Amino acid sequence: MFGKLKGAVLTVAALGAVTAVSACGVNNGASTAGGGRAGATKALKVGWSTIYLTPSWMQETAKMMQDDVNKLKQSGKIASYQTFNANGDTSQQIAQIRAMIQQKYDVIIVDAGSSTALNPALEQAANAGITVVNFDSLVTSDKVIKVGTDQVEWGRMTAQWLADKLGGKGQIIAFNGPAGVAVSEDRWKGAQEALKKYPNIKIVANVHSEYNLAPAAQAFASAYSAHPSINGVFSQGGALSAAALQTLVKQNKKLVPITGENYNGFLKLWQSKQKQGFSSMSTAQPNYLGVIAIEAAVAKRDGVNVPTNVTVPLPRITDANLAQYVKTDQSDDYYPIQPIAQSDIDKLIGK
């Protein structure tokens, strides 16, 4: 998720699951302190360091994490839980992590603002006996447990679907995120791996855009005006996909296949155009990565041999199961996801 502000953002004040208690970005979930070492029976003192809370994706993630914490408090596993919001400032995130070290937290959960800048602070925490679990936006250090998805597979999987849908031939626009952003580059790498098997698929334009609807719409409209005879669109983000489909709808053009993401605005439009023959295959960066991170940390403290790298399977949203995902009563800037079963979490984290 990091590397893009997903759709129109909401204010942090709208986050009901987490209540701000200080100007430095600390949000409180409880007040009692927890225990200390792996295998201990004392309830744990847990902190979540996030680079920001503003995007709707992050707010949904925070709510899922709070719900899981509430469950773990009831079972005596967690004593206290705080969220530290860096408000987009990596230096502040580092300072907040170091503060958690000084305050002797048992667990630090991290959604990183930088793949490298946080490494020294996180390694300091690990060396101090703190269990560190990093999810979503991952650091490069091998001293922490990482929970994420395979972004290269994201591109490979969706591009393969598009190639199959086109019968291995046709002209497509590649609609990628900002150039140089790791998530975008990884997804495009996977797409290229899939598409290179089909010499009769021609990429007539490679468009880059922010992962936001307004700039994406402008970028796609420009590319489409130059290439109106395309047969499909490889899009690696939900707002990008919504922008592409909206352009075709507004111009009353043929609705070609477009890959996508679980951005509710795209899912709604997809569902409304299914009877007209529109088809897609989308995936998601699931919000429950944060839940898996918490569960992994607690399991590690209980002595479970948790894998260093936990790769979470990417969901597949298709024409057949779209209705299970789309939420017509939610805003466009929402990321619907099916819940993950506890048994699946346990398998992923080695329980």
N, C-alpha and C positions, 0 to 999 in steps of 0.2 A: 504494500500500500504506500509506503513512504516513497518520496520522489514525485508525488502528485497530490494536490488537494482535490479530492473527488467531488466534482460538481459544486453546486452552490453550498457555501459553508453556513453553519449555524453558530450561534454564540455558545461559549462554554457554559454560560449561565443556564442554558437549556438542558444541560446534562443532569437529569434528576438522580441518576445512580451515584454521583460523586459530588460532594459538597465542599466547596473551597473554604479553607480556613485561614489562609494567610496570603499576603501579597506576593510571596516568593513562589507560588505555584504548588503548594502542598495541599492535598485534599485528604481528609481524614475518614477512615472507615471504622475506627475503634480507638480505644485509649490504653488498653493494657499491653504490657510487654510480653515477649515470648521467649522460648527456650533457645538452645545453642547449637548442639552438634548433631551430625548425621546419626540417625538411629535413636535420637532422644525422644522421650515421650512427652516432653513439654510442648505446648502449643507454640506456634511459630510467629515471629514478628516479621511481616512481609511488606515490602515496598515495591511499588511499580513506578519506574522511571520512563516517561514517554516524552518524545520530542514535541508533541502537541496533542491537544484534545479537541480542537475546533472541528475538523471534518466529521461529517455524519458517520463515515465508516468507523472512525475512532470512537465516537460516542456510542455506537452500537457495540463495539468491542468492549468498551469500559463497562457497559451494563451487563454483558455476558460474564465478564470477569467478576464483577461485584456479586452477581447471583451465585457464582461458583464459590466465592469466598464465604458468602453467607452459609452455604451448605457445609463448607469445611469448618467453619466456626462451630456450627451445631454439633459436628462430630468430634470437636476438640482438637482438630489439627492446626487451626490458625487462631491466634489470640488477637492480633491486631493487623490492620491493613491500611496503608496510606498510598495515595497516588501523588507523584511529583511531576508536575507539568512544566516543561522547559519553555513552552511558548515559542517553539521554533529556534531556540538559541542553544547551539551545541555546547558552548562554554558553560551555560547555566545548567545543562543536563549533567555535565561532568561534575560541577560543584555539588549538585544535588546527590549524585552517586557517592561522592566522597563524604558528604554529610551523613548518609546512611551507614557508611563504614564506621564513622566515628560514633554513631548512635547504636552500633552493634546490632544491626538487623541480622536476622537469620537467613533471609531470602531476599534477593533483588531480582525483579523481573524487568526486562528492558526492551523497549521498542526504540531503536537507535536513530539518532539524527545524523550519524556519520558512521561509515563502515570501518574507519580507522581511528578517529580521534578519541573515541571512548575506550579503546583497548587498554591503555595503562590503568585507568581507574577501575575497569572491570577486573583486570588481572590482580590489582591490589585487593579488591574485594574477595576474589577467589582465594588468594594467598592468606587472607585473614580468616578463612574458614566459612565464608558466606557462600551459600549456593546461589549461583548466578545463572539465570535462564533468559536467553535473548530470543525474541520472536519477531516475525514479520520483516522488519528492516534489520538485516543481520550484519554483525561486525565480522572482522576477519580473524580475530583471536581464536585460538584453539583451546583456550582455557575455560570456556563457558559452554553450557549446553545451548544448542540452537534448535529452534522449532520454526520450520518454514515450509514453503512449497517450492517446487522446481519451476522456475520462471522460464527456463529454456523449453521445458516440456509444455508449458502453457502455449507458447508460440507454435511448437511442433504439432501439438494435438489439434489446435483450432485450424491451423493451415492445412493439415492433412484432411480434415473434414471438408474444407473449402475445395481442395483439389478433387476429392471424391465427388462432391456435389456438382462440380463443373465437368466431370468426366475426363479430367486431365488436360483440358485445353480451354483457352479463352484469355481475355485481357482482364487484369485486375489492378486496382489501386491498393497499394500498401499504406495503411494509415497507422503510423507509429507515434509514440510519445516523444517528448523532447529529446533531441539528439544529445548523446552523452550520458543520459540518465541510465543507471545500471539496469533497472527493471525493464525499461524500453529496449535497451540493447540486448538483454538476455532473451526477451520474447521474440525479437526480430531474428536473433541467431537461430532459435528453434524453428521459426517459420521458414527461414531460408533452407535449413536442413531438409524440411519436408518438401518444399517447392522445387528444389533442384532436381528432384526425380522426375519432373514433368516439364520437358523442354518446350512443350506446346502451350504452357501457361506463361504469358508475357506480363511482366510488371511494368505498366506504362507510366506509373508515377509512384514515388516514395515520399509520402507527405509526413511531416512532423508537426505536432501540435501539443500544447498544454493539455492535460487531462481535464479540461473544462469545456462545457458545452458551447459557449459563445465563440471563443477562438477556434474551436474545432470545426464549428459550422462554417466559419469564414474560410478556413484552410481547405476543407473538403469541397466547398462550392467552387473555389478557384480551380482545384485539380479536376473536378468533374466537368467543368465548362470546357476544359481543354481535351477531355477524354470521355465524351458522352456515350460511347459505345462499349463501355466496360461490361463484363459478365459477372463480376463479383468484387467484393472488398474484403481484404484481410485487415481487420481492425483489432487492436490489442487492448482496447479500453472501453468501458461502458459509455462514457460521455462521447467518445469518438464515434462509436457505433450509432448512438442516438443521433448525432449530428449528421452522419452519412445517410441514415434512413429518413430523417426529417427532410433532408435536401431532395431526395428522390420523391417523397410524398408531395412536398410543396410544389415541385416542378411537374408533378403528374407523370413521372417517368417510370419505366419498368423497374419493379422491385427485385433487384438482383440479390443473391445471398450475401450476407454480411456476418462475419464472426463478431463475437462480443463478450460482454462481461455482465455480471448480475447487478448492473445499474438499473434501478427500478423504472426510470424514464424510458430506457431502451426496452426493457421487458414488457412494459405496458404497450408501447407502440408495436412491438413484435406481435404480441397477442392480438391487437386490434387489426393487424394486417395478415394474419394467418389465412383467413378465408380468401384473400386475394393472391395467395400463393407464396407469400414471403416466408423464408426459412432461414434459420440461424442455428449455430451451436456456440454456446457461451460457457465460460467457466468463472471462477471467483477466487479471490484471495479471502479465504473464509475467516470471519471474525473470531471463530472459536480457536484460532491459533493461540490467543491469549489465555483461554481456559486450559488448553493443553499445556501451556507453559507453567501455569500455576500447579496443575496436577503433577507435572514432571518434577517440579521443585519439591513438592511435598513428598512425593515418592522417593526422591533422592535422599531427603532427610530421614526417611524411614528405612533407609538401607537398600532400596531397590537399585539394581544396576541399570540405570537409565542410559540409553544411547547418547553419545555426544551430539550426534546430528539426528534429529527427528524430522523426517520428510513426510509431510501430510499430503495425502492424495488430493488432486484437484477435482472439484465437483464437475459434473457434465450436465449442462442445461440444454435440453433438446426440444424439438417440436413436441415430442411425446410427453415430457414431464414439465413443460413450461408453466402450466397452471399451478403446480406445486410451489413455484417460486414467486411468481409475480404477485405483488400486493397492491391491488387497486385502491385500497384505503390509505396507502402511505404516499408520501411525497415522492417526486421523481428522484430526488437526491437521497435515496435510501438503497441499501444493499441487502436484499432478501437472501437468506441462506437457510437451508434445512439444518436442524440441530444434529450434532454428532452424538452417537450413543456412548455411554460410559465404557462399555465393553470395547469399543473401538479405540477410545483414548487409552485404555489399559494396555491394549496390544501395542500401540505406538510407543508407549513409554516403558515397555519391558516388564509390566506387571503380570 
